[in-house]
Amino acid sequence: MGVSANPITDTLPSSLDHRPAVTVLSGFSPGAVHATAQALLIAEDRLLAIQHDLTGIRDGILRRTVRSATGPIEDVTTELVHGCVSCTLREDVLPTLVRLARTHPGSDLLLVLPPAVEPEAVASASEHCTVDGTPVTEVVRFDSYVTVVDADRFLDDLIATDDLSDRDLHAAGDDHRAVAEVVVHQVEFSDTVVLWSRPDTDALDLSRVGTLIHRLAPWSIQVSVATTGRLDCTGLSTLVRRTGRHDPRRPGMLGLALEGRPIAVADTDSSDVTSMLFETRRPFHPQRLHDALEEITEHALRGRGQLWIASQPDTVLAFEFAGGGVTLGTLGYWLAALPAERWTETSDERQIAADLSWDPYYGDRRTALALIGLHLDHTGVTALLNDCLLTDAELADGFDAWPHLPDPFAGCFPLTDAITTEENRP
């Protein structure tokens, strides 16, 4: 029938929930995204598709279209006070969803994102945005986040080293995101991936892309489309709409390991697409880690996870690699650095994960790094990472000595509040 999916055991949303279901559709290939949206509209005559053209956003100009299977309903150009993605979400995208939910009762909504907009930004904004004093999530239900991947273009975009600005896709003058960064974020935040191919797509290439997507987002359901040249629109709609797959409690990609959730899957086949997970309690030496970052990621397509460096033992560092650049940022305090009464500032899942793996000396401090790539040298990368950790002698010097280690990251990861942490250290 032209559509297939791997087995699922999803829990369907309650039949008592009468909020319109919103399917968020993203992807970096406009043609494949448009074709998927059109197929879903054909399958459901009461479905409304909302799309925003960001071509003029840097000048504060936004074009919004709303259409059904039978034709356009709205085609409006507006001016924004601030031309940026976050402003667009708050000032137009989310208010439009609420308005359509009220004016078209009984219709579900399909939010089709422009290539440069990441679905996690929509999820974050929807959790905090109100329209006319009412939370957005009281009016609509975000049912599923679906990412469309063009099998013939995906790997090229993933290995690209250019930025969005190189393709004139940047949303603002200070938008320096890499193409590969946006591509992996779209896939990783999804709960469903539509793998779009063509009758002449090479079967081995298609298999490789499917494996790569599974390495990037093992939690997502894959739906393969159009390999026969004929598309079953109803079958596609059944597999991606009203599935209830979106979990609003799931943290962003870089917070998964803190809650004890998996960030990598073990290699179970002979594919050249491989992934590895490096875990350790021992902290990194800041200078050695800094000097080795390029070599660590040399053969990886994607890196993600959390780590800690000895010179800044209170700080959880997020590690991210895509598009040729490594990004380190702060995820806040380790629980071991906080007074017990402040643990409630974090999620229940994170507290449970910390309790289950608590170390008498390190507390919840731990490194969990996933690397995904083609023909990764697991042994070599593991040895390189181990060489960046504190030696036994350096470890024996203890917490009081570590802040004096040479640290090229000094001042790069400020925490938002100051606390006295001495009493919480070993």
Rosetta blueprint (number, residue, H / E / L):
1 M L
2 G L
3 V E
4 S E
5 A E
6 N L
7 P L
8 I L
9 T L
10 D L
11 T L
12 L L
13 P L
14 S L
15 S L
16 L L
17 D L
18 H L
19 R L
20 P L
21 A E
22 V E
23 T E
24 V E
25 L E
26 S E
27 G L
28 F L
29 S L
30 P H
31 G H
32 A H
33 V H
34 H H
35 A H
36 T H
37 A H
38 Q H
39 A H
40 L H
41 L H
42 I H
43 A H
44 E L
45 D L
46 R L
47 L L
48 L E
49 A E
50 I E
51 Q E
52 H E
53 D E
54 L L
55 T L
56 G L
57 I H
58 R H
59 D H
60 G L
61 I E
62 L E
63 R E
64 R E
65 T E
66 V E
67 R E
68 S E
69 A L
70 T L
71 G E
72 P E
73 I E
74 E E
75 D E
76 V E
77 T E
78 T E
79 E E
80 L L
81 V L
82 H L
83 G L
84 C L
85 V H
86 S H
87 C H
88 T H
89 L H
90 R H
91 E H
92 D H
93 V H
94 L H
95 P H
96 T H
97 L H
98 V H
99 R H
100 L H
101 A H
102 R H
103 T H
104 H L
105 P L
106 G L
107 S L
108 D L
109 L E
110 L E
111 L E
112 V E
113 L L
114 P L
115 P L
116 A L
117 V L
118 E L
119 P H
120 E H
121 A H
122 V H
123 A H
124 S H
125 A H
126 S H
127 E H
128 H H
129 C L
130 T E
131 V E
132 D L
133 G L
134 T E
135 P E
136 V H
137 T H
138 E H
139 V H
140 V L
141 R E
142 F E
143 D E
144 S E
145 Y E
146 V E
147 T E
148 V E
149 V E
150 D E
151 A L
152 D L
153 R L
154 F H
155 L H
156 D H
157 D H
158 L H
159 I H
160 A L
161 T L
162 D L
163 D E
164 L H
165 S H
166 D H
167 R H
168 D L
169 L L
170 H L
171 A L
172 A L
173 G L
174 D L
175 D L
176 H L
177 R L
178 A E
179 V H
180 A H
181 E H
182 V H
183 V H
184 V H
185 H H
186 Q H
187 V H
188 E H
189 F H
190 S L
191 D L
192 T E
193 V E
194 V E
195 L E
196 W E
197 S L
198 R L
199 P L
200 D L
201 T L
202 D L
203 A H
204 L H
205 D H
206 L H
207 S H
208 R H
209 V H
210 G H
211 T H
212 L H
213 I H
214 H H
215 R H
216 L H
217 A L
218 P L
219 W L
220 S L
221 I E
222 Q E
223 V E
224 S E
225 V E
226 A L
227 T L
228 T L
229 G L
230 R L
231 L L
232 D L
233 C H
234 T H
235 G H
236 L H
237 S H
238 T H
239 L H
240 V H
241 R L
242 R L
243 T L
244 G L
245 R L
246 H L
247 D L
248 P L
249 R L
250 R L
251 P L
252 G L
253 M H
254 L H
255 G H
256 L L
257 A H
258 L H
259 E H
260 G L
261 R L
262 P L
263 I L
264 A L
265 V L
266 A L
267 D L
268 T L
269 D L
270 S L
271 S L
272 D L
273 V E
274 T E
275 S E
276 M E
277 L E
278 F E
279 E E
280 T E
281 R L
282 R L
283 P L
284 F E
285 H L
286 P H
287 Q H
288 R H
289 L H
290 H H
291 D H
292 A H
293 L H
294 E H
295 E H
296 I H
297 T L
298 E L
299 H L
300 A E
301 L E
302 R E
303 G E
304 R E
305 G E
306 Q E
307 L E
308 W L
309 I E
310 A L
311 S L
312 Q L
313 P L
314 D L
315 T E
316 V E
317 L E
318 A E
319 F E
320 E E
321 F E
322 A E
323 G L
324 G L
325 G E
326 V E
327 T E
328 L E
329 G E
330 T E
331 L E
332 G E
333 Y E
334 W L
335 L H
336 A H
337 A H
338 L L
339 P L
340 A H
341 E H
342 R H
343 W H
344 T H
345 E H
346 T L
347 S L
348 D H
349 E H
350 R H
351 Q H
352 I H
353 A H
354 A H
355 D H
356 L H
357 S L
358 W L
359 D E
360 P L
361 Y L
362 Y L
363 G E
364 D L
365 R L
366 R L
367 T E
368 A E
369 L E
370 A E
371 L E
372 I E
373 G E
374 L E
375 H L
376 L L
377 D L
378 H H
379 T H
380 G H
381 V H
382 T H
383 A H
384 L H
385 L H
386 N H
387 D H
388 C L
389 L E
390 L L
391 T L
392 D H
393 A H
394 E H
395 L H
396 A H
397 D H
398 G L
399 F L
400 D L
401 A L
402 W H
403 P H
404 H H
405 L L
406 P L
407 D L
408 P L
409 F L
410 A L
411 G L
412 C L
413 F L
414 P L
415 L L
416 T L
417 D L
418 A L
419 I L
420 T L
421 T L
422 E H
423 E H
424 N H
425 R L
426 P L
